[in-house]
């Protein structure tokens, strides 16, 4: 998000240093809020007990650490990299492929807006189908108890061995 804002600032005529500083200054709160809400969503997984807790604790730990490192990166390292990269390039200019892609995408979205209710209906149908599949086809028991309680084995012993002593 900060990189994209940097690009917009460059297109508006700001110097690379100004563009990087303004991008972080404008977006640090939303980026922090998004990261904190994601961290908050993963925190309850740390409190799971029992067998699920033994398997799941690593996932929220890694996600929260990655988000924390990502925040440090986007606030302190990314602006310097953006500034240095734009300064080395000289005048910032989009490639022809990027311009073509943006024009095609914009034209597609402009047409799609005329059919916004059909698009919304399509997404609602896809969501409903996904919920239906999840409710009817996906197993919900993470740790099924279908396994047997023990193991049965048959063995043939040589003559002279007592089964009780084996």
N, C-alpha and C positions, 0 to 999 in steps of 0.2 A: 504494500500500500504506500509506504514511504517512497519507494523507488518510482512508483507511478506518479505520485505527486511531484516528485523531483522532475520527471519528464515534462509534466504540465507546466511547472514553473520555468523550465528552460525554454519551452515553446512560447511562453509569455514574455521572454526576453530577459529574464534574470540571469545574473552570472552564475556559474556552477556553485560557487561558495554560498551565495545568497539562496539559490534554489534548494540546496541541501539543508541549510539552516532553517529556511522557512517550511520545508516539508516536514522536518522533525517537529518544529515548533507548532505547526498546525495539527499534526496527527498523533502526538505522543499520548494524549488522553484516550482517544478511541482505541489505539493499539494496546495500551495498558489495560483498559476495560475489557477488551476482547480476550486478552491473555488471562486476566484474573477470573473472568467468568468460566473459561475453560478449565483453569486450575481448580476452581471451586466445584465444577461438575465432576472432576476426577477424584477429589478428596474422599468422598464416601467409600470408594473402593479400597482405600487404605485401612478402613475399619472393619472390613469383612473378616470374620473369624472362620475357624474350621478349615476343612479341605479347600473350599474355593479361595479363601484368603491366602493360603499358602501358594497358590498358583497366580493369583491376580495382583498381588502387591507390587510386582515389578512393573507392570504396565503403567499405573498412575505415577509411579516414581519417575520412570523414564520420560513420560509425557510432561510432567511438571518441571523436571530438570531441563528438558529441551526448550520449553517455553521461556524459562528464566534466562537461559543462555541466549535465546533468540531475542529477548528484550534487550539484553546488554548489547548484542550485535547491532540491532536496528537503531539504537539510540547513540551508540558511540563509534562503532566501526563502519557501518553502512554509509553515513554521511561523508566520511573521509574518502571512502572508496568511490562513491558517486562523484564527488568533487574532483578527485584525482583522475578518474576515468574520463570525465567530460573535458577537463583541462587538457589532457593529453591528446584528445581527438581534435582539439581546436573547435571549430564551429560544429555544433551539434546538428546532425541532419539524419532524418529517417531514411532507411533504405527503401528502394522502390517496392520491394516485396511487402514490407510493413505497410506502406501507404496503400498499396493495392488491397491487401487483406483488410485494413481498416475501412476502406471505401466499400468493399463488398459486404463486410459485416454490418456496416451502418445501413446500407441499402436493404439488406435482409431484415434487420430489426425494424426499419421504418415500415416495411410491408407487413411484418408480423404484428405491429401495433394495430393495424386495421382488423386483425382477427384475434385480438387479445382475449376475448371471452372463450373462443374455441381452444386457444392455447391453454388458458386456465383450466378449462374442462378436461383437456388432455392430461395435464399434470395431476388433477384431482383423480382422474380415472387410474393413472399409473400408481398414485399413492394408495388408492383403494385396493387395487390388484395386489400391490406389495403387502398391504396389511392382511388381505385374505390369504395369500400364500404363507405369510408368517404365522397366521393363526391356525391354519389347517394342516400345513405340511411340515413345518419346522418343529423338531423335537424340543421340548422345553426343559427336560430333565438333564441338567448338566453332568450329573454324576449318577447314572442309572445303577440300580441295585439288581441288575439281571444276572450277575455272575453267581455261580454256585457258592455255597457256604464252605466247601472243602474240595479236596481232590481225592479221587478214588483210583487206586492202582492195584493191578493184579501182578503177582510175582510167583515164579516157580523156584523153589529152593532145592538144593541138592540134598540127597539123603543124609540124615544125621544132624541137620540144622533144625533147631526148634524155632517156630515162627515167633514166639514171644521174645526171643533174644535178638532178633534181627532188627 
